[in-house]
Amino acid sequence: MVMCDYYSAASDDAAVGVLDAPGGPDPSVFDVLPLKGIDPVVVMARLEALLTDCAYDEARARPRSGQLLSDPEAEDAFVISVSDTLRDALASATGDQLGLVAGSFGAVEEVGLPPTEALELLRLLSGLARRAAAENRRLYCWWAL
């Protein structure tokens, strides 16, 4: 299974620096949320489309949406950016708003979770985004095969 650790960092350089050590972002250094198999390109754009009420293609085209920041020739792990729009939408989302999109998000083919589990995942992501926004950090995904 693909390992996806979502985390916040102060800069792209700091985010890509996690590739210097094995095992992804160090939880003693970064605010890390491990989410196995939650793709930072397709799934995060689908989530952004749901939260911001736009089309998937529009969410996918936003700056930093699923952008590869690390060496594309790497074989083990990559660092991918999460759009600031999604970070801000997650950070400002209320519990009711997350509840409204949880069923649709869980039904996304690449997610495949029942609404209650999807809602819990969204709450965790929202917390990470809230903390990142408060510290003026951006969100990233360490993606290892």
C-alpha positions as CSV (number, residue, x, y, z in Angstrom):
1,M,0.0,0.0,0.0
2,V,1.1,3.5,-0.7
3,M,2.2,5.5,2.4
4,C,0.9,9.1,2.5
5,D,1.9,11.2,5.5
6,Y,0.4,14.7,5.4
7,Y,2.3,17.4,7.3
8,S,2.9,21.1,7.6
9,A,6.1,22.9,7.0
10,A,7.3,26.5,6.9
11,S,8.7,26.3,3.3
12,D,9.0,24.0,0.3
13,D,12.6,23.5,1.1
14,A,11.8,22.4,4.7
15,A,9.1,20.1,3.3
16,V,11.4,18.4,0.7
17,G,14.1,18.1,3.4
18,V,12.1,15.2,4.9
19,L,13.5,13.0,2.1
20,D,16.9,13.2,3.6
21,A,15.9,10.8,6.4
22,P,14.2,7.4,5.9
23,G,10.6,6.9,7.0
24,G,9.1,10.3,6.1
25,P,8.5,13.4,8.2
26,D,9.6,13.1,11.8
27,P,6.7,13.7,14.2
28,S,9.0,15.4,16.7
29,V,9.8,18.0,14.0
30,F,6.6,18.2,11.9
31,D,2.9,18.1,12.6
32,V,2.2,14.8,10.8
33,L,-1.0,12.9,9.9
34,P,-0.4,9.5,8.5
35,L,-3.2,8.6,5.9
36,K,-2.3,5.4,4.1
37,G,-3.5,5.4,0.5
38,I,-5.1,8.9,0.5
39,D,-3.6,10.2,-2.8
40,P,-2.4,13.8,-2.6
41,V,-3.2,14.5,-6.3
42,V,-6.6,13.0,-7.2
43,V,-8.2,12.6,-3.8
44,M,-7.1,16.0,-2.4
45,A,-8.4,17.8,-5.6
46,R,-11.7,15.9,-5.2
47,L,-11.9,17.0,-1.6
48,E,-11.1,20.6,-2.5
49,A,-13.9,20.5,-5.2
50,L,-16.4,19.3,-2.5
51,L,-15.3,21.8,0.1
52,T,-15.1,24.8,-2.2
53,D,-18.0,23.9,-4.5
54,C,-16.1,23.9,-7.7
55,A,-15.4,21.4,-10.5
56,Y,-12.6,18.8,-10.0
57,D,-10.7,20.2,-13.0
58,E,-10.8,23.7,-11.4
59,A,-9.5,22.4,-8.1
60,R,-6.8,20.4,-9.9
61,A,-5.7,23.5,-11.8
62,R,-5.2,25.6,-8.7
63,P,-1.6,26.6,-7.7
64,R,0.2,24.0,-5.7
65,S,-2.6,21.4,-6.2
66,G,-0.8,18.0,-6.3
67,Q,2.5,19.6,-7.4
68,L,5.6,17.4,-7.3
69,L,8.2,19.3,-5.4
70,S,10.9,16.7,-5.1
71,D,13.0,15.0,-7.8
72,P,10.7,13.3,-10.3
73,E,13.5,10.6,-10.8
74,A,13.3,9.5,-7.2
75,E,12.2,5.9,-6.8
76,D,11.3,5.6,-3.1
77,A,9.5,8.7,-2.0
78,F,8.2,12.1,-3.2
79,V,7.0,15.3,-1.7
80,I,3.8,16.8,-3.1
81,S,2.2,20.1,-2.2
82,V,-1.4,20.6,-1.1
83,S,-3.1,23.7,-2.4
84,D,-3.4,26.7,-0.1
85,T,-7.0,26.9,-1.1
86,L,-7.6,23.4,0.3
87,R,-5.6,24.1,3.5
88,D,-7.8,27.3,4.0
89,A,-11.0,25.5,3.3
90,L,-10.2,22.7,5.7
91,A,-9.0,25.1,8.3
92,S,-12.2,27.2,8.2
93,A,-14.6,24.2,7.8
94,T,-17.1,23.7,10.6
95,G,-18.1,20.3,11.9
96,D,-21.4,20.7,10.0
97,Q,-19.7,21.5,6.7
98,L,-17.4,18.5,7.1
99,G,-20.5,16.4,7.8
100,L,-22.1,17.6,4.7
101,V,-19.3,16.5,2.4
102,A,-18.2,13.3,4.4
103,G,-20.6,11.0,2.5
104,S,-19.5,12.3,-1.0
105,F,-15.9,12.2,0.0
106,G,-16.1,8.7,1.4
107,A,-17.8,7.6,-1.9
108,V,-14.9,8.8,-4.0
109,E,-13.6,5.7,-5.7
110,E,-10.0,6.2,-4.4
111,V,-11.3,6.7,-0.8
112,G,-14.0,4.1,-0.4
113,L,-14.9,4.8,3.3
114,P,-18.3,4.8,5.0
115,P,-19.5,8.3,6.0
116,T,-18.5,8.0,9.6
117,E,-14.9,7.0,8.8
118,A,-14.7,9.7,6.1
119,L,-15.9,12.3,8.6
120,E,-13.3,11.3,11.1
121,L,-10.6,11.5,8.4
122,L,-11.9,15.0,7.4
123,R,-11.8,16.1,11.1
124,L,-8.2,15.0,11.4
125,L,-7.3,16.8,8.1
126,S,-9.2,19.9,9.3
127,G,-7.2,19.9,12.5
128,L,-3.9,19.6,10.7
129,A,-5.0,22.5,8.3
130,R,-6.1,24.6,11.2
131,R,-2.8,24.3,13.0
132,A,-0.9,24.9,9.8
133,A,-2.9,28.1,9.0
134,A,-2.4,29.4,12.5
135,E,1.4,29.0,12.1
136,N,1.5,30.3,8.5
137,R,2.6,26.9,7.3
138,R,1.7,25.0,4.1
139,L,0.5,21.4,3.8
140,Y,2.5,18.7,2.0
141,C,2.3,15.0,1.5
142,W,5.2,12.6,1.8
143,W,4.3,9.8,-0.7
144,A,6.2,6.6,-0.5
145,L,5.7,3.5,-2.6
